[in-house]
Amino acid sequence: MKRSALAIAAHPDDIEFLMAGSLMALADAGYEIHYWNVADGCCGSMTTDRETTARIRLAEAQAAAAAIGAQFHAPLCADLEVIYSLELLAQVTSVMRAIEPEIVLTHAPSDYMEDHMQVARLAVTGAFCRGMPNFSVNPPQAITQQKVTVYHAQPYQNRDPLGKLVMPELFVDTSDLVERKVDMLACHKSQKEWLDQSQGMGSYLEALRDLDRQMGHLSETYAFAEGWRRHLHAGFCDPGDDPLAVALASRVVRNPAY
C-alpha cells in the first residue's frame, strides 16, 4: 500500500511558506502527497469581490499543487469562517479517512492568526477520529485504523502570538528545495498583490526565503530549513513513531533540547 502524507493549512499559500519543502521531500521518498487549504482565500483582495477572489485563488492553488504532483483537495469554507465546529470537523474527518495518511502536516497550535490555529485543531481531531465508527462524517467514509503522526509547522515568522521565538523538534533541510518552494509561491500572483497592499510586505517571494533562511540558521546545520514539532502520540501512533524523520533521514537534524 502506498504511504500518504497530507499537508492541511488554512489559506492558499500557507503550505508554500511553511510546509512545501518537507512535502516535496516526502514525494521524493515515495509518499503520495496531498495538498489542502481549508479556507478559500476569498478575503485576500483589495480589488475583486469575494466570489471572484475565491475563483482566482482556487486556480492559483491548483496550479501550485500540480507543480509538485500533489493531489489537490477543495476548500471547505470562506476566510475567517474556519471555526472548530461539528460541521467542519465531519468534513475534515471524512477526507482524513479517505486519504488514510501516515503523516499529517499542519499549522502550529499557537500562531498569529486564528484561522491557522483552528485548522490545527480540526486537523488534530480529524486524525484522532479516523477510527471512531460512532462519529458520523460528511460525506460518509469508512473508518481507518492506520497509525498517523501529526506534525505542527512553525508559526509564521517562527514566533508565537506574543513574539516568543519557537524552536522546533526537527529541522528539515530545504536548501535544495527552497527555489521550488518559491516557484510554487509564484503561482499565487493575486496574493502577492494583496499582501503588498494590505501588509506592506514588499518582496513576497523573498519573505519565503527569509523564513527558511532563519530556520536554517537556527538549525546550525543547513542554509535553509523547515521546522516541525510532533503532536503527542496518544490516540494517533506509538510513542516512538517519527515517520517524517525516518523518511527524510538524510535531510533531518533533531533539536537536542527535545
C-alpha positions as CSV (number, residue, x, y, z in Angstrom):
1,M,0.0,0.0,0.0
2,K,1.3,3.4,-0.9
3,R,2.1,5.6,2.0
4,S,0.4,9.0,2.0
5,A,1.1,12.4,3.6
6,L,-1.3,15.3,3.9
7,A,-0.5,19.0,4.2
8,I,-3.6,20.7,5.6
9,A,-3.4,24.5,6.0
10,A,-5.7,27.5,6.3
11,H,-5.2,29.6,3.2
12,P,-3.8,29.4,-0.3
13,D,0.0,30.0,0.1
14,D,0.3,28.8,3.7
15,I,1.6,25.4,2.6
16,E,4.1,27.0,0.3
17,F,5.5,29.2,3.1
18,L,5.6,26.6,5.9
19,M,5.3,23.0,4.6
20,A,6.1,22.6,0.9
21,G,9.7,21.7,1.2
22,S,9.0,18.7,3.5
23,L,6.0,17.7,1.4
24,M,8.2,17.7,-1.8
25,A,10.9,15.7,0.0
26,L,8.2,13.1,1.1
27,A,7.2,12.8,-2.5
28,D,10.8,12.1,-3.5
29,A,10.8,9.5,-0.7
30,G,7.9,7.6,-2.3
31,Y,4.9,9.1,-0.5
32,E,1.7,10.1,-2.2
33,I,1.2,13.7,-1.2
34,H,-1.9,15.7,-0.7
35,Y,-2.4,19.5,-0.7
36,W,-5.4,21.0,1.2
37,N,-6.3,24.6,2.2
38,V,-9.5,24.6,4.3
39,A,-10.4,28.3,3.5
40,D,-10.9,29.6,0.0
41,G,-8.9,32.8,0.2
42,C,-11.9,35.0,-0.6
43,C,-10.9,37.9,1.6
44,G,-7.4,38.2,0.0
45,S,-8.0,41.1,-2.3
46,M,-8.4,44.8,-2.3
47,T,-9.8,44.9,-5.8
48,T,-12.1,41.9,-6.6
49,D,-15.2,40.7,-4.8
50,R,-15.4,37.6,-2.7
51,E,-16.6,35.2,-5.4
52,T,-14.1,36.4,-8.0
53,T,-11.2,36.3,-5.5
54,A,-12.1,32.8,-4.4
55,R,-12.1,31.6,-8.1
56,I,-8.8,33.2,-8.7
57,R,-7.2,31.8,-5.6
58,L,-8.6,28.3,-6.3
59,A,-6.9,28.3,-9.7
60,E,-3.7,29.5,-8.2
61,A,-3.7,26.8,-5.5
62,Q,-4.5,24.1,-8.0
63,A,-1.5,25.2,-10.1
64,A,0.8,25.2,-7.1
65,A,-0.3,21.7,-6.1
66,A,0.1,20.4,-9.7
67,A,3.6,21.9,-9.8
68,I,4.8,19.3,-7.2
69,G,2.5,16.4,-8.3
70,A,0.3,16.7,-5.2
71,Q,-3.4,15.7,-5.1
72,F,-5.5,18.8,-4.6
73,H,-8.4,18.9,-2.2
74,A,-11.0,21.7,-2.4
75,P,-11.5,24.2,0.3
76,L,-14.5,23.9,2.7
77,C,-15.3,27.5,3.8
78,A,-14.5,31.2,3.4
79,D,-11.7,33.1,5.1
80,L,-12.3,33.9,8.7
81,E,-15.1,31.2,8.8
82,V,-12.7,28.5,9.9
83,I,-14.4,27.6,13.2
84,Y,-13.9,24.5,15.2
85,S,-17.4,23.2,14.6
86,L,-19.1,19.8,14.2
87,E,-19.9,20.6,10.5
88,L,-16.3,21.3,9.6
89,L,-14.9,18.5,11.7
90,A,-17.2,16.0,10.0
91,Q,-15.9,17.1,6.6
92,V,-12.2,17.2,7.6
93,T,-12.5,13.7,9.2
94,S,-14.1,12.3,6.0
95,V,-11.1,13.4,4.0
96,M,-8.7,12.1,6.6
97,R,-10.4,8.7,6.3
98,A,-10.3,8.8,2.5
99,I,-6.6,9.7,2.3
100,E,-5.6,7.4,5.2
101,P,-2.4,9.5,5.9
102,E,0.6,8.2,7.8
103,I,1.9,11.8,8.1
104,V,-0.2,14.9,8.7
105,L,1.5,18.3,8.4
106,T,-0.5,21.2,9.7
107,H,-0.2,24.6,11.4
108,A,1.3,25.4,14.8
109,P,-1.2,25.2,17.6
110,S,-0.4,28.8,18.6
111,D,0.0,31.2,15.7
112,Y,-0.6,34.9,14.8
113,M,-3.9,34.2,13.0
114,E,-7.0,32.4,14.3
115,D,-7.6,30.6,11.0
116,H,-4.3,28.9,11.4
117,M,-5.0,27.7,14.9
118,Q,-8.5,26.5,14.1
119,V,-7.1,24.4,11.2
120,A,-4.6,22.9,13.5
121,R,-7.4,21.9,15.9
122,L,-9.5,20.5,13.1
123,A,-6.6,18.5,11.7
124,V,-5.6,17.0,15.0
125,T,-9.2,16.0,15.9
126,G,-9.9,14.8,12.4
127,A,-6.9,12.5,12.6
128,F,-7.9,11.3,16.0
129,C,-11.5,10.4,14.8
130,R,-10.3,8.4,11.9
131,G,-11.2,5.1,13.6
132,M,-14.3,6.1,15.5
133,P,-17.3,4.3,13.9
134,N,-19.8,6.3,16.0
135,F,-18.6,9.6,14.7
136,S,-20.5,10.4,11.5
137,V,-18.6,12.2,8.8
138,N,-19.7,14.1,5.7
139,P,-19.6,12.6,3.1
140,P,-19.8,9.1,4.7
141,Q,-16.5,7.3,4.7
142,A,-15.4,4.0,6.2
143,I,-13.2,4.3,9.3
144,T,-9.4,3.7,9.1
145,Q,-7.1,2.3,11.7
146,Q,-3.6,3.2,10.5
147,K,-1.1,4.9,12.7
148,V,-0.8,8.6,12.0
149,T,1.7,11.1,13.2
150,V,0.7,14.7,13.3
151,Y,3.4,17.4,12.9
152,H,3.0,21.1,13.6
153,A,4.8,23.5,11.4
154,Q,6.5,26.6,12.7
155,P,4.3,29.6,13.4
156,Y,4.6,32.4,10.9
157,Q,7.9,34.3,11.5
158,N,8.9,31.5,13.8
159,R,7.3,33.3,16.8
160,D,4.2,32.7,18.9
161,P,1.5,35.4,19.1
162,L,3.3,37.1,21.9
163,G,6.5,37.3,20.0
164,K,8.4,34.5,21.7
165,L,10.8,32.5,19.4
166,V,9.5,28.9,18.8
167,M,12.2,26.2,18.4
168,P,11.2,23.1,16.5
169,E,11.9,19.5,17.4
170,L,13.0,18.6,13.8
171,F,14.8,20.7,11.2
172,V,14.3,19.5,7.6
173,D,16.9,20.7,5.1
174,T,15.3,22.7,2.3
175,S,18.4,24.1,0.8
176,D,17.9,22.3,-2.5
177,L,14.2,22.8,-2.4
178,V,13.7,26.4,-1.5
179,E,13.6,27.6,-5.1
180,R,11.0,25.0,-5.9
181,K,9.0,26.4,-3.0
182,V,9.4,29.9,-4.4
183,D,8.2,28.6,-7.8
184,M,5.1,27.2,-6.1
185,L,4.5,30.5,-4.2
186,A,4.8,32.4,-7.5
187,C,1.6,30.7,-8.7
188,H,-0.2,32.9,-6.1
189,K,0.0,36.1,-8.1
190,S,-3.1,37.6,-6.6
191,Q,-1.8,37.0,-3.0
192,K,1.4,38.9,-3.8
193,E,-0.6,41.9,-4.8
194,W,-2.9,41.7,-1.8
195,L,-0.2,41.4,0.8
196,D,1.9,44.1,-0.8
197,Q,-1.1,46.4,-0.5
198,S,-2.5,45.3,2.9
199,Q,0.6,44.4,4.9
200,G,3.4,46.2,3.1
201,M,5.4,43.0,2.8
202,G,7.5,44.3,-0.2
203,S,9.0,41.2,-1.7
204,Y,6.5,38.3,-1.3
205,L,8.9,35.7,-2.7
206,E,11.9,36.9,-0.7
207,A,9.8,36.6,2.5
208,L,9.7,32.8,2.0
209,R,13.4,32.6,1.5
210,D,13.9,34.7,4.7
211,L,11.8,32.3,6.8
212,D,13.6,29.2,5.6
213,R,17.0,31.0,5.9
214,Q,16.1,31.9,9.6
215,M,15.2,28.3,10.3
216,G,18.4,27.1,8.6
217,H,20.4,29.4,10.8
218,L,18.6,28.1,14.0
219,S,19.4,24.5,12.9
220,E,23.2,25.4,13.0
221,T,23.5,22.9,10.1
222,Y,21.5,23.9,7.0
223,A,21.4,27.1,4.9
224,F,17.6,26.8,4.6
225,A,15.2,24.6,6.6
226,E,11.6,24.0,7.8
227,G,10.9,23.2,11.4
228,W,8.5,20.7,12.9
229,R,7.1,19.6,16.3
230,R,5.3,16.3,16.8
231,H,1.9,16.2,18.4
232,L,1.7,13.9,21.4
233,H,1.3,10.3,20.2
234,A,-1.6,9.3,22.4
235,G,-4.5,8.2,20.2
236,F,-2.5,8.5,17.0
237,C,0.5,6.3,16.9
238,D,3.2,4.6,19.0
239,P,5.3,6.7,21.4
240,G,8.5,6.4,19.3
241,D,6.9,6.8,15.9
242,D,8.5,9.6,13.8
243,P,7.9,8.8,10.2
244,L,8.9,12.2,8.9
245,A,12.4,11.9,10.4
246,V,12.7,8.3,9.1
247,A,11.6,9.1,5.6
248,L,13.7,12.2,5.3
249,A,16.7,10.9,7.4
250,S,19.3,12.3,5.0
251,R,18.0,15.8,5.4
252,V,16.9,15.9,9.1
253,V,18.6,17.0,12.3
254,R,17.0,16.9,15.7
255,N,17.0,19.7,18.2
256,P,18.9,18.3,21.2
257,A,16.7,20.3,23.6
258,Y,13.9,17.8,22.9
